[in-house]
Amino acid sequence: QVQLVESGGGLVQAGGSLRLSCAASGRTFSSYSMAWFRQAPGKEREFVAAHRWSGGMIYYKDYDDSVKGRFTISRDNAKNTVYLQMNSLKPEDTAVYYCNAKTLVGDYWGQGTQVTVSS
């Protein structure tokens, strides 16, 4: 069982920045593929960004087109943490942001953190 705890959400004005963090349990974090998803009110959960494990110490990043150039995903394996740096935020980025971990034994979700961008 992997537990994920997100933090860093909040209220920010359009054009501002936030950094989300997701701390994961487990001793094999370096082999987890980590991702961020978001869900706005009345909408389905959607993919935002991923930091995927490709074997060994090889990773690759992937972004939804709506956040490319504005959001950056990164990870610190020593801290079992994945980050989402969000710049140039827009009101349409308002959503609950969820951390996801795909491991060799299962797929896990955090509880979510609210991001609200005011215009």
C-alpha positions as CSV (number, residue, x, y, z in Angstrom):
1,Q,0.0,0.0,0.0
2,V,1.4,3.4,-1.0
3,Q,0.1,6.5,0.7
4,L,0.2,9.9,-1.1
5,V,-0.1,13.3,0.7
6,E,-0.5,16.4,-1.5
7,S,0.1,19.9,-0.2
8,G,0.7,23.4,-1.6
9,G,-2.7,24.3,-2.9
10,G,-4.4,27.6,-2.3
11,L,-5.8,30.8,-3.7
12,V,-3.8,32.8,-6.2
13,Q,-4.5,35.6,-8.6
14,A,-4.3,35.0,-12.4
15,G,-0.7,35.1,-13.5
16,G,0.6,33.9,-10.2
17,S,2.5,30.7,-9.2
18,L,2.0,27.8,-6.9
19,R,4.1,24.7,-6.2
20,L,2.3,21.5,-5.3
21,S,4.1,18.7,-3.5
22,C,3.2,15.0,-3.2
23,A,4.9,12.9,-0.6
24,A,4.8,9.2,-1.1
25,S,5.4,6.3,1.3
26,G,7.3,3.2,0.3
27,R,10.9,2.2,-0.1
28,T,10.9,2.0,-3.9
29,F,9.8,5.5,-4.8
30,S,12.4,5.7,-7.5
31,S,10.5,3.1,-9.5
32,Y,7.2,4.8,-9.3
33,S,5.7,6.6,-12.2
34,M,4.2,9.7,-10.7
35,A,1.6,12.0,-12.2
36,W,-0.7,14.9,-11.5
37,F,-4.3,15.0,-12.5
38,R,-7.0,17.6,-11.8
39,Q,-10.7,17.8,-11.6
40,A,-12.8,20.9,-11.9
41,P,-16.4,21.2,-10.7
42,G,-18.7,19.3,-13.0
43,K,-15.9,17.9,-15.1
44,E,-14.1,14.6,-15.3
45,R,-10.7,14.1,-13.9
46,E,-8.0,15.0,-16.4
47,F,-4.3,14.4,-16.9
48,V,-1.9,17.3,-16.2
49,A,1.6,16.0,-16.1
50,A,3.7,12.9,-15.5
51,H,7.2,11.9,-14.5
52,R,7.4,8.4,-15.7
53,W,9.9,5.7,-14.7
54,S,11.4,4.0,-17.7
55,G,13.7,1.6,-15.9
56,G,17.0,2.1,-14.0
57,M,17.4,5.8,-13.4
58,I,15.7,6.8,-16.6
59,Y,12.6,9.0,-16.5
60,Y,10.7,11.0,-19.0
61,K,8.2,13.8,-18.6
62,D,4.9,14.3,-20.2
63,Y,2.5,17.2,-20.2
64,D,-1.0,18.0,-21.3
65,D,-1.0,20.6,-24.0
66,S,-3.0,23.0,-21.8
67,V,-0.1,23.3,-19.3
68,K,3.0,23.0,-21.5
69,G,5.4,25.9,-21.0
70,R,3.7,26.9,-17.8
71,F,3.9,23.8,-15.5
72,T,6.9,21.8,-14.6
73,I,6.9,18.4,-12.9
74,S,10.0,17.2,-11.0
75,R,10.8,14.6,-8.4
76,D,13.3,14.2,-5.5
77,N,13.8,10.5,-4.9
78,A,15.7,11.1,-1.7
79,K,12.6,12.8,-0.3
80,N,10.0,10.5,-1.9
81,T,8.4,13.6,-3.3
82,V,7.1,14.8,-6.6
83,Y,6.5,18.4,-7.3
84,L,4.3,20.5,-9.7
85,Q,5.5,24.0,-10.3
86,M,2.7,26.0,-11.8
87,N,3.4,29.4,-13.3
88,S,1.3,31.9,-15.2
89,L,-1.8,30.4,-13.6
90,K,-5.2,31.0,-15.3
91,P,-8.7,30.8,-13.9
92,E,-9.3,27.7,-15.9
93,D,-6.6,26.0,-13.9
94,T,-8.9,26.0,-10.9
95,A,-9.5,22.5,-9.8
96,V,-8.7,19.9,-7.2
97,Y,-5.3,18.5,-8.0
98,Y,-4.6,14.8,-7.4
99,C,-1.3,13.0,-7.2
100,N,-1.1,9.5,-8.7
101,A,1.5,6.8,-8.3
102,K,1.8,3.8,-10.6
103,T,3.9,1.1,-9.0
104,L,4.8,-2.4,-9.8
105,V,2.0,-3.6,-7.5
106,G,-0.7,-1.1,-7.9
107,D,-2.1,2.3,-8.8
108,Y,-2.6,4.9,-6.0
109,W,-4.2,8.3,-5.5
110,G,-3.8,11.1,-3.0
111,Q,-6.7,12.9,-1.4
112,G,-6.3,16.0,-3.5
113,T,-5.4,19.7,-2.9
114,Q,-7.6,22.6,-4.0
115,V,-6.1,25.2,-6.4
116,T,-8.2,28.3,-7.0
117,V,-7.1,31.0,-9.5
118,S,-9.0,34.3,-9.3
119,S,-9.3,36.6,-12.3
